């Protein structure tokens, strides 16, 4: 483990999909831990879900590397105007709060950091496509 983690931002779906194998390896390691204890079926479901989510409007993936080693990632996308996202909230939020226009809200769908790299110093700026 080095001290300089680097970050790369990816915005193109095809580039993100190309990296699904590496993402799945990190996902498998991180989500095997408590409280998740996910197994092979969960990892396979992640690959399918992540591939679909990469196609969403406003998709962004950030990879964290220590040298050549992938140590974490996060990705998300904009909520579409017709989202059902807010319907699951039990407290009434008001019409103005839940009205989406396809650009207002960015959903962080996944965040995974391998154990040895958690609780590190602030990241430098991202590079990428």
N, CA, C and O atoms as a Tinker XYZ file with bonds, in Angstrom:
   516  protein
     1  N      0.848000   -1.182000    0.000000    73     2
     2  CA     0.000000    0.000000    0.000000    64     1     3
     3  C      0.888000    1.239000    0.000000    63     2     4     5
     4  O      1.731000    1.411000    0.880000    81     3
     5  N      0.690000    2.099000   -0.998000    73     3     6
     6  CA     1.427000    3.357000   -1.054000    64     5     7
     7  C      0.624000    4.434000   -0.351000    63     6     8     9
     8  O     -0.473000    4.166000    0.141000    81     7
     9  N      1.144000    5.629000   -0.297000    73     7    10
    10  CA     0.425000    6.712000    0.367000    64     9    11
    11  C     -0.353000    7.584000   -0.602000    63    10    12    13
    12  O     -1.133000    8.431000   -0.167000    81    11
    13  N     -0.165000    7.405000   -1.894000    73    11    14
    14  CA    -0.804000    8.279000   -2.874000    64    13    15
    15  C     -1.881000    7.539000   -3.662000    63    14    16    17
    16  O     -1.593000    6.869000   -4.654000    81    15
    17  N     -3.107000    7.669000   -3.209000    73    15    18
    18  CA    -4.224000    7.105000   -3.957000    64    17    19
    19  C     -4.589000    8.109000   -5.040000    63    18    20    21
    20  O     -4.656000    9.311000   -4.783000    81    19
    21  N     -4.824000    7.615000   -6.248000    73    19    22
    22  CA    -5.224000    8.479000   -7.359000    64    21    23
    23  C     -6.658000    8.163000   -7.737000    63    22    24    25
    24  O     -7.164000    7.076000   -7.459000    81    23
    25  N     -7.306000    9.126000   -8.373000    73    23    26
    26  CA    -8.722000    9.016000   -8.707000    64    25    27
    27  C     -8.924000    9.290000  -10.183000    63    26    28    29
    28  O     -8.253000   10.134000  -10.777000    81    27
    29  N     -9.867000    8.553000  -10.766000    73    27    30
    30  CA   -10.204000    8.730000  -12.174000    64    29    31
    31  C    -11.718000    8.794000  -12.303000    63    30    32    33
    32  O    -12.426000    7.943000  -11.764000    81    31
    33  N    -12.212000    9.782000  -13.005000    73    31    34
    34  CA   -13.650000    9.923000  -13.252000    64    33    35
    35  C    -13.966000    9.401000  -14.644000    63    34    36    37
    36  O    -13.276000    9.720000  -15.612000    81    35
    37  N    -15.014000    8.600000  -14.732000    73    35    38
    38  CA   -15.460000    8.024000  -16.003000    64    37    39
    39  C    -16.919000    8.403000  -16.192000    63    38    40    41
    40  O    -17.740000    8.232000  -15.290000    81    39
    41  N    -17.234000    8.920000  -17.375000    73    39    42
    42  CA   -18.594000    9.354000  -17.660000    64    41    43
    43  C    -19.254000    8.544000  -18.768000    63    42    44    45
    44  O    -20.474000    8.603000  -18.921000    81    43
    45  N    -18.494000    7.804000  -19.530000    73    43    46
    46  CA   -19.050000    7.050000  -20.662000    64    45    47
    47  C    -19.457000    5.645000  -20.212000    63    46    48    49
    48  O    -18.675000    4.933000  -19.584000    81    47
    49  N    -20.682000    5.262000  -20.541000    73    47    50
    50  CA   -21.225000    3.966000  -20.134000    64    49    51
    51  C    -20.351000    2.808000  -20.612000    63    50    52    53
    52  O    -20.078000    1.879000  -19.852000    81    51
    53  N    -19.916000    2.863000  -21.862000    73    51    54
    54  CA   -19.140000    1.739000  -22.403000    64    53    55
    55  C    -17.818000    1.570000  -21.655000    63    54    56    57
    56  O    -17.342000    0.449000  -21.481000    81    55
    57  N    -17.234000    2.665000  -21.218000    73    55    58
    58  CA   -15.985000    2.593000  -20.448000    64    57    59
    59  C    -16.257000    1.990000  -19.065000    63    58    60    61
    60  O    -15.465000    1.185000  -18.575000    81    59
    61  N    -17.345000    2.366000  -18.451000    73    59    62
    62  CA   -17.707000    1.813000  -17.140000    64    61    63
    63  C    -17.997000    0.319000  -17.249000    63    62    64    65
    64  O    -17.542000   -0.468000  -16.419000    81    63
    65  N    -18.746000   -0.065000  -18.260000    73    63    66
    66  CA   -19.095000   -1.476000  -18.450000    64    65    67
    67  C    -17.839000   -2.305000  -18.681000    63    66    68    69
    68  O    -17.745000   -3.438000  -18.207000    81    67
    69  N    -16.890000   -1.757000  -19.396000    73    67    70
    70  CA   -15.617000   -2.452000  -19.640000    64    69    71
    71  C    -14.887000   -2.769000  -18.331000    63    70    72    73
    72  O    -14.088000   -3.704000  -18.278000    81    71
    73  N    -15.153000   -2.011000  -17.302000    73    71    74
    74  CA   -14.458000   -2.191000  -16.025000    64    73    75
    75  C    -15.278000   -2.956000  -14.988000    63    74    76    77
    76  O    -14.880000   -3.037000  -13.826000    81    75
    77  N    -16.404000   -3.513000  -15.389000    73    75    78
    78  CA   -17.274000   -4.206000  -14.436000    64    77    79
    79  C    -16.592000   -5.361000  -13.707000    63    78    80    81
    80  O    -16.872000   -5.591000  -12.530000    81    79
    81  N    -15.718000   -6.080000  -14.369000    73    79    82
    82  CA   -15.015000   -7.182000  -13.703000    64    81    83
    83  C    -14.195000   -6.694000  -12.528000    63    82    84    85
    84  O    -14.231000   -7.293000  -11.454000    81    83
    85  N    -13.457000   -5.615000  -12.719000    73    83    86
    86  CA   -12.645000   -5.048000  -11.631000    64    85    87
    87  C    -13.530000   -4.500000  -10.520000    63    86    88    89
    88  O    -13.225000   -4.674000   -9.340000    81    87
    89  N    -14.631000   -3.834000  -10.892000    73    87    90
    90  CA   -15.555000   -3.317000   -9.883000    64    89    91
    91  C    -16.151000   -4.465000   -9.075000    63    90    92    93
    92  O    -16.282000   -4.370000   -7.855000    81    91
    93  N    -16.509000   -5.543000   -9.757000    73    91    94
    94  CA   -17.110000   -6.682000   -9.069000    64    93    95
    95  C    -16.142000   -7.321000   -8.072000    63    94    96    97
    96  O    -16.569000   -7.801000   -7.022000    81    95
    97  N    -14.860000   -7.331000   -8.383000    73    95    98
    98  CA   -13.879000   -7.890000   -7.440000    64    97    99
    99  C    -13.819000   -7.058000   -6.158000    63    98   100   101
   100  O    -13.762000   -7.612000   -5.061000    81    99
   101  N    -13.833000   -5.734000   -6.293000    73    99   102
   102  CA   -13.847000   -4.861000   -5.112000    64   101   103
   103  C    -15.175000   -5.025000   -4.379000    63   102   104   105
   104  O    -15.197000   -5.146000   -3.154000    81   103
   105  N    -16.274000   -5.029000   -5.117000    73   103   106
   106  CA   -17.598000   -5.205000   -4.516000    64   105   107
   107  C    -17.648000   -6.500000   -3.702000    63   106   108   109
   108  O    -18.105000   -6.503000   -2.558000    81   107
   109  N    -17.179000   -7.593000   -4.293000    73   107   110
   110  CA   -17.186000   -8.899000   -3.614000    64   109   111
   111  C    -16.442000   -8.828000   -2.285000    63   110   112   113
   112  O    -16.930000   -9.323000   -1.269000    81   111
   113  N    -15.264000   -8.215000   -2.293000    73   111   114
   114  CA   -14.469000   -8.125000   -1.061000    64   113   115
   115  C    -15.161000   -7.255000   -0.007000    63   114   116   117
   116  O    -15.258000   -7.645000    1.156000    81   115
   117  N    -15.634000   -6.092000   -0.413000    73   115   118
   118  CA   -16.229000   -5.144000    0.533000    64   117   119
   119  C    -17.542000   -5.674000    1.104000    63   118   120   121
   120  O    -17.763000   -5.618000    2.314000    81   119
   121  N    -18.406000   -6.186000    0.239000    73   119   122
   122  CA   -19.741000   -6.583000    0.684000    64   121   123
   123  C    -19.808000   -8.000000    1.247000    63   122   124   125
   124  O    -20.884000   -8.446000    1.647000    81   123
   125  N    -18.695000   -8.713000    1.287000    73   123   126
   126  CA   -18.650000   -9.997000    1.991000    64   125   127
   127  C    -18.575000   -9.756000    3.505000    63   126   128   129
   128  O    -18.906000  -10.634000    4.302000    81   127
   129  N    -18.139000   -8.563000    3.880000    73   127   130
   130  CA   -17.988000   -8.204000    5.295000    64   129   131
   131  C    -19.347000   -7.974000    5.952000    63   130   132   133
   132  O    -20.330000   -7.689000    5.269000    81   131
   133  N    -19.399000   -8.100000    7.293000    73   131   134
   134  CA   -20.621000   -7.724000    8.001000    64   133   135
   135  C    -20.852000   -6.230000    7.838000    63   134   136   137
   136  O    -19.867000   -5.498000    7.744000    81   135
   137  N    -22.033000   -5.743000    7.799000    73   135   138
   138  CA   -23.280000   -6.467000    8.061000    64   137   139
   139  C    -23.887000   -7.078000    6.805000    63   138   140   141
   140  O    -24.940000   -7.711000    6.882000    81   139
   141  N    -23.246000   -6.903000    5.646000    73   139   142
   142  CA   -23.846000   -7.328000    4.379000    64   141   143
   143  C    -23.767000   -8.835000    4.158000    63   142   144   145
   144  O    -24.779000   -9.484000    3.895000    81   143
   145  N    -22.564000   -9.386000    4.266000    73   143   146
   146  CA   -22.318000  -10.819000    4.068000    64   145   147
   147  C    -22.880000  -11.324000    2.732000    63   146   148   149
   148  O    -23.520000  -12.373000    2.668000    81   147
   149  N    -22.628000  -10.560000    1.679000    73   147   150
   150  CA   -23.135000  -10.938000    0.360000    64   149   151
   151  C    -22.261000  -12.019000   -0.266000    63   150   152   153
   152  O    -21.070000  -12.124000    0.025000    81   151
   153  N    -22.873000  -12.812000   -1.126000    73   151   154
   154  CA   -22.179000  -13.923000   -1.766000    64   153   155
   155  C    -22.185000  -13.806000   -3.275000    63   154   156   157
   156  O    -22.459000  -12.738000   -3.823000    81   155
   157  N    -21.879000  -14.919000   -3.954000    73   155   158
   158  CA   -21.758000  -14.912000   -5.415000    64   157   159
   159  C    -23.002000  -14.425000   -6.159000    63   158   160   161
   160  O    -22.877000  -13.723000   -7.162000    81   159
   161  N    -24.196000  -14.782000   -5.689000    73   159   162
   162  CA   -25.418000  -14.314000   -6.361000    64   161   163
   163  C    -25.555000  -12.799000   -6.269000    63   162   164   165
   164  O    -25.992000  -12.148000   -7.218000    81   163
   165  N    -25.177000  -12.241000   -5.115000    73   163   166
   166  CA   -25.243000  -10.791000   -4.938000    64   165   167
   167  C    -24.259000  -10.080000   -5.855000    63   166   168   169
   168  O    -24.569000   -9.027000   -6.412000    81   167
   169  N    -23.071000  -10.657000   -6.010000    73   167   170
   170  CA   -22.058000  -10.068000   -6.889000    64   169   171
   171  C    -22.539000  -10.118000   -8.339000    63   170   172   173
   172  O    -22.362000   -9.154000   -9.085000    81   171
   173  N    -23.141000  -11.228000   -8.738000    73   171   174
   174  CA   -23.679000  -11.338000  -10.096000    64   173   175
   175  C    -24.790000  -10.312000  -10.309000    63   174   176   177
   176  O    -24.860000   -9.690000  -11.369000    81   175
   177  N    -25.657000  -10.130000   -9.313000    73   175   178
   178  CA   -26.729000   -9.134000   -9.410000    64   177   179
   179  C    -26.143000   -7.724000   -9.496000    63   178   180   181
   180  O    -26.668000   -6.876000  -10.217000    81   179
   181  N    -25.055000   -7.472000   -8.760000    73   179   182
   182  CA   -24.388000   -6.170000   -8.831000    64   181   183
   183  C    -23.918000   -5.895000  -10.252000    63   182   184   185
   184  O    -24.111000   -4.792000  -10.764000    81   183
   185  N    -23.304000   -6.881000  -10.892000    73   183   186
   186  CA   -22.792000   -6.686000  -12.253000    64   185   187
   187  C    -23.915000   -6.311000  -13.221000    63   186   188   189
   188  O    -23.755000   -5.417000  -14.053000    81   187
   189  N    -25.039000   -6.991000  -13.106000    73   187   190
   190  CA   -26.187000   -6.688000  -13.978000    64   189   191
   191  C    -26.719000   -5.293000  -13.671000    63   190   192   193
   192  O    -26.933000   -4.488000  -14.577000    81   191
   193  N    -26.929000   -5.012000  -12.389000    73   191   194
   194  CA   -27.461000   -3.710000  -11.973000    64   193   195
   195  C    -26.540000   -2.570000  -12.387000    63   194   196   197
   196  O    -27.000000   -1.561000  -12.922000    81   195
   197  N    -25.251000   -2.725000  -12.144000    73   195   198
   198  CA   -24.284000   -1.676000  -12.487000    64   197   199
   199  C    -24.243000   -1.439000  -13.992000    63   198   200   201
   200  O    -24.123000   -0.297000  -14.435000    81   199
   201  N    -24.341000   -2.502000  -14.778000    73   199   202
   202  CA   -24.371000   -2.344000  -16.228000    64   201   203
   203  C    -25.572000   -1.537000  -16.687000    63   202   204   205
   204  O    -25.451000   -0.690000  -17.572000    81   203
   205  N    -26.735000   -1.795000  -16.090000    73   203   206
   206  CA   -27.942000   -1.019000  -16.429000    64   205   207
   207  C    -27.809000    0.422000  -15.959000    63   206   208   209
   208  O    -28.160000    1.352000  -16.686000    81   207
   209  N    -27.300000    0.609000  -14.742000    73   207   210
   210  CA   -27.201000    1.960000  -14.198000    64   209   211
   211  C    -26.200000    2.814000  -14.967000    63   210   212   213
   212  O    -26.350000    4.034000  -15.023000    81   211
   213  N    -25.187000    2.197000  -15.556000    73   211   214
   214  CA   -24.198000    2.946000  -16.342000    64   213   215
   215  C    -24.836000    3.642000  -17.537000    63   214   216   217
   216  O    -24.297000    4.625000  -18.045000    81   215
   217  N    -25.973000    3.140000  -17.985000    73   215   218
   218  CA   -26.678000    3.722000  -19.129000    64   217   219
   219  C    -27.553000    4.917000  -18.743000    63   218   220   221
   220  O    -28.088000    5.592000  -19.622000    81   219
   221  N    -27.702000    5.182000  -17.470000    73   219   222
   222  CA   -28.588000    6.264000  -17.025000    64   221   223
   223  C    -27.994000    7.638000  -17.304000    63   222   224   225
   224  O    -26.777000    7.819000  -17.344000    81   223
   225  N    -28.876000    8.580000  -17.490000    73   223   226
   226  CA   -28.470000    9.960000  -17.749000    64   225   227
   227  C    -27.661000   10.504000  -16.573000    63   226   228   229
   228  O    -28.022000   10.318000  -15.410000    81   227
   229  N    -26.578000   11.168000  -16.896000    73   227   230
   230  CA   -25.755000   11.790000  -15.861000    64   229   231
   231  C    -24.881000   10.820000  -15.096000    63   230   232   233
   232  O    -24.358000   11.177000  -14.040000    81   231
   233  N    -24.702000    9.597000  -15.594000    73   231   234
   234  CA   -23.884000    8.591000  -14.915000    64   233   235
   235  C    -22.450000    9.077000  -14.740000    63   234   236   237
   236  O    -21.868000    9.657000  -15.657000    81   235
   237  N    -21.882000    8.838000  -13.555000    73   235   238
   238  CA   -20.479000    9.130000  -13.266000    64   237   239
   239  C    -19.923000    8.003000  -12.406000    63   238   240   241
   240  O    -20.574000    7.549000  -11.465000    81   239
   241  N    -18.724000    7.558000  -12.731000    73   239   242
   242  CA   -18.006000    6.540000  -11.975000    64   241   243
   243  C    -16.676000    7.140000  -11.566000    63   242   244   245
   244  O    -15.995000    7.751000  -12.391000    81   243
   245  N    -16.293000    6.977000  -10.310000    73   243   246
   246  CA   -14.975000    7.403000   -9.853000    64   245   247
   247  C    -14.259000    6.166000   -9.332000    63   246   248   249
   248  O    -14.769000    5.448000   -8.473000    81   247
   249  N    -13.063000    5.934000   -9.874000    73   247   250
   250  CA   -12.219000    4.827000   -9.453000    64   249   251
   251  C    -11.109000    5.365000   -8.566000    63   250   252   253
   252  O    -10.551000    6.427000   -8.840000    81   251
   253  N    -10.789000    4.639000   -7.511000    73   251   254
   254  CA    -9.668000    4.988000   -6.630000    64   253   255
   255  C     -8.620000    3.889000   -6.763000    63   254   256   257
   256  O     -8.923000    2.703000   -6.628000    81   255
   257  N     -7.378000    4.302000   -7.030000    73   255   258
   258  CA    -6.286000    3.342000   -7.215000    64   257   259
   259  C     -5.112000    3.685000   -6.313000    63   258   260   261
   260  O     -4.815000    4.848000   -6.043000    81   259
   261  N     -4.467000    2.637000   -5.867000    73   259   262
   262  CA    -3.192000    2.752000   -5.176000    64   261   263
   263  C     -2.192000    2.110000   -6.123000    63   262   264   265
   264  O     -2.099000    0.884000   -6.194000    81   263
   265  N     -1.446000    2.928000   -6.848000    73   263   266
   266  CA    -0.622000    2.396000   -7.931000    64   265   267
   267  C     -1.548000    1.845000   -8.994000    63   266   268   269
   268  O     -2.435000    2.552000   -9.472000    81   267
   269  N     -1.351000    0.575000   -9.375000    73   267   270
   270  CA    -2.212000   -0.074000  -10.363000    64   269   271
   271  C     -3.392000   -0.810000   -9.732000    63   270   272   273
   272  O     -4.243000   -1.350000  -10.440000    81   271
   273  N     -3.441000   -0.831000   -8.408000    73   271   274
   274  CA    -4.456000   -1.616000   -7.700000    64   273   275
   275  C     -5.728000   -0.810000   -7.460000    63   274   276   277
   276  O     -5.685000    0.273000   -6.876000    81   275
   277  N     -6.865000   -1.345000   -7.916000    73   275   278
   278  CA    -8.155000   -0.700000   -7.660000    64   277   279
   279  C     -8.521000   -0.930000   -6.195000    63   278   280   281
   280  O     -8.633000   -2.070000   -5.744000    81   279
   281  N     -8.705000    0.171000   -5.460000    73   279   282
   282  CA    -8.974000    0.053000   -4.023000    64   281   283
   283  C    -10.365000    0.536000   -3.638000    63   282   284   285
   284  O    -10.795000    0.354000   -2.499000    81   283
   285  N    -11.070000    1.152000   -4.584000    73   283   286
   286  CA   -12.428000    1.588000   -4.294000    64   285   287
   287  C    -13.066000    2.215000   -5.509000    63   286   288   289
   288  O    -12.407000    2.504000   -6.508000    81   287
   289  N    -14.369000    2.420000   -5.399000    73   287   290
   290  CA   -15.104000    3.088000   -6.461000    64   289   291
   291  C    -16.403000    3.643000   -5.899000    63   290   292   293
   292  O    -16.886000    3.228000   -4.846000    81   291
   293  N    -16.934000    4.577000   -6.627000    73   291   294
   294  CA   -18.270000    5.095000   -6.350000    64   293   295
   295  C    -18.887000    5.472000   -7.680000    63   294   296   297
   296  O    -18.198000    5.927000   -8.594000    81   295
   297  N    -20.196000    5.280000   -7.781000    73   295   298
   298  CA   -20.872000    5.735000   -8.986000    64   297   299
   299  C    -22.298000    6.141000   -8.666000    63   298   300   301
   300  O    -22.872000    5.768000   -7.643000    81   299
   301  N    -22.841000    6.918000   -9.585000    73   299   302
   302  CA   -24.219000    7.357000   -9.443000    64   301   303
   303  C    -24.703000    7.973000  -10.734000    63   302   304   305
   304  O    -24.016000    7.941000  -11.755000    81   303
   305  N    -25.905000    8.539000  -10.673000    73   303   306
   306  CA   -26.552000    9.105000  -11.851000    64   305   307
   307  C    -27.642000   10.067000  -11.397000    63   306   308   309
   308  O    -28.026000   10.091000  -10.228000    81   307
   309  N    -28.129000   10.856000  -12.345000    73   307   310
   310  CA   -29.233000   11.776000  -12.048000    64   309   311
   311  C    -30.543000   11.005000  -11.957000    63   310   312   313
   312  O    -30.783000   10.073000  -12.724000    81   311
   313  N    -31.381000   11.404000  -11.015000    73   311   314
   314  CA   -32.722000   10.818000  -10.951000    64   313   315
   315  C    -33.546000   11.367000  -12.105000    63   314   316   317
   316  O    -33.537000   12.573000  -12.352000    81   315
   317  N    -34.260000   10.497000  -12.818000    73   315   318
   318  CA   -35.089000   10.981000  -13.933000    64   317   319
   319  C    -36.337000   11.704000  -13.430000    63   318   320   321
   320  O    -36.726000   11.565000  -12.270000    81   319
   321  N    -36.945000   12.463000  -14.305000    73   319   322
   322  CA   -38.144000   13.224000  -13.945000    64   321   323
   323  C    -39.274000   12.314000  -13.478000    63   322   324   325
   324  O    -40.084000   12.716000  -12.643000    81   323
   325  N    -39.340000   11.096000  -14.005000    73   323   326
   326  CA   -40.422000   10.184000  -13.638000    64   325   327
   327  C    -40.023000    9.198000  -12.534000    63   326   328   329
   328  O    -40.621000    8.127000  -12.427000    81   327
   329  N    -39.036000    9.535000  -11.722000    73   327   330
   330  CA   -38.550000    8.635000  -10.684000    64   329   331
   331  C    -39.623000    8.311000   -9.635000    63   330   332   333
   332  O    -40.500000    9.124000   -9.345000    81   331
   333  N    -39.526000    7.132000   -9.093000    73   331   334
   334  CA   -40.367000    6.753000   -7.962000    64   333   335
   335  C    -39.586000    6.818000   -6.659000    63   334   336   337
   336  O    -40.049000    6.350000   -5.619000    81   335
   337  N    -38.394000    7.407000   -6.729000    73   335   338
   338  CA   -37.461000    7.454000   -5.604000    64   337   339
   339  C    -38.106000    7.926000   -4.302000    63   338   340   341
   340  O    -37.907000    7.312000   -3.254000    81   339
   341  N    -38.859000    8.989000   -4.360000    73   339   342
   342  CA   -39.378000    9.616000   -3.148000    64   341   343
   343  C    -40.613000    8.916000   -2.600000    63   342   344   345
   344  O    -41.027000    9.210000   -1.479000    81   343
   345  N    -41.209000    8.006000   -3.348000    73   343   346
   346  CA   -42.423000    7.324000   -2.881000    64   345   347
   347  C    -42.172000    6.432000   -1.669000    63   346   348   349
   348  O    -43.095000    6.169000   -0.898000    81   347
   349  N    -40.964000    5.975000   -1.493000    73   347   350
   350  CA   -40.642000    5.088000   -0.372000    64   349   351
   351  C    -40.475000    5.847000    0.946000    63   350   352   353
   352  O    -40.442000    5.223000    2.007000    81   351
   353  N    -40.369000    7.163000    0.903000    73   351   354
   354  CA   -40.196000    7.959000    2.117000    64   353   355
   355  C    -41.530000    8.040000    2.845000    63   354   356   357
   356  O    -42.549000    8.403000    2.258000    81   355
   357  N    -41.513000    7.699000    4.131000    73   355   358
   358  CA   -42.755000    7.651000    4.903000    64   357   359
   359  C    -43.289000    9.029000    5.286000    63   358   360   361
   360  O    -44.502000    9.235000    5.324000    81   359
   361  N    -42.408000    9.955000    5.563000    73   359   362
   362  CA   -42.824000   11.307000    5.952000    64   361   363
   363  C    -43.215000   12.115000    4.722000    63   362   364   365
   364  O    -42.507000   12.068000    3.716000    81   363
   365  N    -44.308000   12.845000    4.772000    73   363   366
   366  CA   -44.639000   13.704000    3.625000    64   365   367
   367  C    -43.577000   14.786000    3.449000    63   366   368   369
   368  O    -43.220000   15.479000    4.402000    81   367
   369  N    -43.083000   14.923000    2.237000    73   367   370
   370  CA   -41.993000   15.863000    1.972000    64   369   371
   371  C    -42.450000   17.119000    1.239000    63   370   372   373
   372  O    -41.695000   18.088000    1.149000    81   371
   373  N    -43.624000   17.118000    0.736000    73   371   374
   374  CA   -44.108000   18.276000   -0.006000    64   373   375
   375  C    -43.818000   18.132000   -1.485000    63   374   376   377
   376  O    -42.774000   17.618000   -1.887000    81   375
   377  N    -44.755000   18.593000   -2.279000    73   375   378
   378  CA   -44.662000   18.434000   -3.726000    64   377   379
   379  C    -43.422000   19.097000   -4.323000    63   378   380   381
   380  O    -42.781000   18.521000   -5.202000    81   379
   381  N    -43.082000   20.273000   -3.868000    73   379   382
   382  CA   -41.915000   20.979000   -4.407000    64   381   383
   383  C    -40.620000   20.219000   -4.117000    63   382   384   385
   384  O    -39.687000   20.255000   -4.919000    81   383
   385  N    -40.561000   19.538000   -2.984000    73   383   386
   386  CA   -39.349000   18.810000   -2.615000    64   385   387
   387  C    -39.143000   17.577000   -3.492000    63   386   388   389
   388  O    -38.011000   17.274000   -3.869000    81   387
   389  N    -40.211000   16.867000   -3.817000    73   387   390
   390  CA   -40.088000   15.599000   -4.536000    64   389   391
   391  C    -40.179000   15.737000   -6.055000    63   390   392   393
   392  O    -40.012000   14.751000   -6.772000    81   391
   393  N    -40.438000   16.923000   -6.546000    73   391   394
   394  CA   -40.552000   17.113000   -7.990000    64   393   395
   395  C    -39.171000   17.080000   -8.645000    63   394   396   397
   396  O    -38.322000   17.931000   -8.379000    81   395
   397  N    -38.967000   16.093000   -9.497000    73   395   398
   398  CA   -37.694000   15.936000  -10.202000    64   397   399
   399  C    -37.835000   16.431000  -11.633000    63   398   400   401
   400  O    -38.912000   16.376000  -12.225000    81   399
   401  N    -36.724000   16.915000  -12.172000    73   399   402
   402  CA   -36.734000   17.381000  -13.558000    64   401   403
   403  C    -35.676000   16.663000  -14.403000    63   402   404   405
   404  O    -35.458000   17.023000  -15.560000    81   403
   405  N    -35.022000   15.656000  -13.829000    73   403   406
   406  CA   -33.993000   14.922000  -14.559000    64   405   407
   407  C    -32.601000   15.512000  -14.408000    63   406   408   409
   408  O    -31.633000   14.964000  -14.936000    81   407
   409  N    -32.494000   16.625000  -13.692000    73   407   410
   410  CA   -31.194000   17.262000  -13.492000    64   409   411
   411  C    -30.962000   17.668000  -12.032000    63   410   412   413
   412  O    -29.832000   17.982000  -11.656000    81   411
   413  N    -31.997000   17.664000  -11.220000    73   411   414
   414  CA   -31.937000   18.217000   -9.874000    64   413   415
   415  C    -31.169000   17.348000   -8.876000    63   414   416   417
   416  O    -30.384000   17.870000   -8.084000    81   415
   417  N    -31.383000   16.036000   -8.904000    73   415   418
   418  CA   -30.841000   15.169000   -7.851000    64   417   419
   419  C    -29.876000   14.146000   -8.424000    63   418   420   421
   420  O    -30.187000   13.455000   -9.394000    81   419
   421  N    -28.699000   14.057000   -7.815000    73   419   422
   422  CA   -27.717000   13.035000   -8.171000    64   421   423
   423  C    -27.775000   11.939000   -7.117000    63   422   424   425
   424  O    -27.611000   12.203000   -5.926000    81   423
   425  N    -28.009000   10.715000   -7.559000    73   423   426
   426  CA   -28.105000    9.556000   -6.681000    64   425   427
   427  C    -26.753000    8.844000   -6.637000    63   426   428   429
   428  O    -26.267000    8.388000   -7.672000    81   427
   429  N    -26.147000    8.744000   -5.470000    73   427   430
   430  CA   -24.944000    7.924000   -5.310000    64   429   431
   431  C    -25.441000    6.494000   -5.109000    63   430   432   433
   432  O    -25.947000    6.150000   -4.041000    81   431
   433  N    -25.294000    5.672000   -6.132000    73   431   434
   434  CA   -25.843000    4.320000   -6.119000    64   433   435
   435  C    -24.940000    3.326000   -5.393000    63   434   436   437
   436  O    -25.440000    2.438000   -4.703000    81   435
   437  N    -23.627000    3.457000   -5.533000    73   435   438
   438  CA   -22.679000    2.547000   -4.887000    64   437   439
   439  C    -21.448000    3.303000   -4.417000    63   438   440   441
   440  O    -21.006000    4.267000   -5.043000    81   439
   441  N    -20.912000    2.844000   -3.310000    73   439   442
   442  CA   -19.658000    3.354000   -2.761000    64   441   443
   443  C    -18.992000    2.178000   -2.074000    63   442   444   445
   444  O    -19.552000    1.620000   -1.130000    81   443
   445  N    -17.815000    1.792000   -2.522000    73   443   446
   446  CA   -17.109000    0.646000   -1.955000    64   445   447
   447  C    -15.624000    0.977000   -1.857000    63   446   448   449
   448  O    -14.999000    1.374000   -2.841000    81   447
   449  N    -15.072000    0.812000   -0.669000    73   447   450
   450  CA   -13.647000    1.040000   -0.427000    64   449   451
   451  C    -13.111000   -0.165000    0.331000    63   450   452   453
   452  O    -13.652000   -0.544000    1.369000    81   451
   453  N    -12.062000   -0.756000   -0.181000    73   451   454
   454  CA   -11.448000   -1.908000    0.475000    64   453   455
   455  C    -10.916000   -1.500000    1.852000    63   454   456   457
   456  O    -10.461000   -0.373000    2.047000    81   455
   457  N    -10.981000   -2.433000    2.796000    73   455   458
   458  CA   -10.693000   -2.165000    4.201000    64   457   459
   459  C     -9.409000   -1.420000    4.491000    63   458   460   461
   460  O     -9.426000   -0.462000    5.263000    81   459
   461  N     -8.308000   -1.820000    3.908000    73   459   462
   462  CA    -7.010000   -1.206000    4.210000    64   461   463
   463  C     -6.921000    0.248000    3.770000    63   462   464   465
   464  O     -6.023000    0.968000    4.204000    81   463
   465  N     -7.839000    0.690000    2.915000    73   463   466
   466  CA    -7.775000    2.057000    2.384000    64   465   467
   467  C     -8.847000    2.972000    2.963000    63   466   468   469
   468  O     -8.978000    4.117000    2.531000    81   467
   469  N     -9.601000    2.494000    3.917000    73   467   470
   470  CA   -10.631000    3.334000    4.531000    64   469   471
   471  C    -10.005000    4.300000    5.524000    63   470   472   473
   472  O     -8.923000    4.047000    6.054000    81   471
   473  N    -10.695000    5.412000    5.772000    73   471   474
   474  CA   -10.290000    6.424000    6.755000    64   473   475
   475  C     -8.943000    7.056000    6.417000    63   474   476   477
   476  O     -8.090000    7.238000    7.286000    81   475
   477  N     -8.767000    7.388000    5.130000    73   475   478
   478  CA    -7.537000    8.020000    4.673000    64   477   479
   479  C     -7.753000    9.514000    4.496000    63   478   480   481
   480  O     -8.875000   10.006000    4.620000    81   479
   481  N     -6.695000   10.220000    4.212000    73   479   482
   482  CA    -6.738000   11.665000    4.026000    64   481   483
   483  C     -7.611000   12.059000    2.836000    63   482   484   485
   484  O     -7.995000   11.212000    2.029000    81   483
   485  N     -7.915000   13.333000    2.737000    73   483   486
   486  CA    -8.767000   13.851000    1.669000    64   485   487
   487  C     -8.175000   13.555000    0.293000    63   486   488   489
   488  O     -6.958000   13.575000    0.110000    81   487
   489  N     -9.063000   13.276000   -0.680000    73   487   490
   490  CA    -8.590000   12.937000   -2.027000    64   489   491
   491  C     -8.155000   14.155000   -2.815000    63   490   492   493
   492  O     -8.631000   15.265000   -2.578000    81   491
   493  N     -7.234000   13.938000   -3.769000    73   491   494
   494  CA    -6.867000   15.007000   -4.707000    64   493   495
   495  C     -7.940000   15.121000   -5.793000    63   494   496   497
   496  O     -8.854000   14.298000   -5.832000    81   495
   497  N     -7.851000   16.103000   -6.660000    73   495   498
   498  CA    -8.825000   16.229000   -7.762000    64   497   499
   499  C     -8.796000   15.002000   -8.664000    63   498   500   501
   500  O     -7.774000   14.327000   -8.784000    81   499
   501  N     -9.937000   14.723000   -9.298000    73   499   502
   502  CA   -10.059000   13.596000  -10.237000    64   501   503
   503  C     -9.526000   13.962000  -11.600000    63   502   504   505
   504  O     -9.510000   15.129000  -11.994000    81   503
   505  N     -9.086000   12.930000  -12.319000    73   503   506
   506  CA    -8.767000   13.056000  -13.732000    64   505   507
   507  C     -9.732000   12.152000  -14.466000    63   506   508   509
   508  O    -10.417000   11.355000  -13.826000    81   507
   509  N     -9.813000   12.239000  -15.747000    73   507   510
   510  CA   -10.605000   11.238000  -16.447000    64   509   511
   511  C    -11.403000   11.768000  -17.607000    63   510   512   513
   512  O    -11.304000   12.927000  -18.011000    81   511
   513  N    -12.210000   10.845000  -18.126000    73   511   514
   514  CA   -12.978000   11.109000  -19.340000    64   513   515
   515  C    -14.260000   11.849000  -19.054000    63   514   516
   516  O    -15.020000   12.147000  -19.975000    81   515
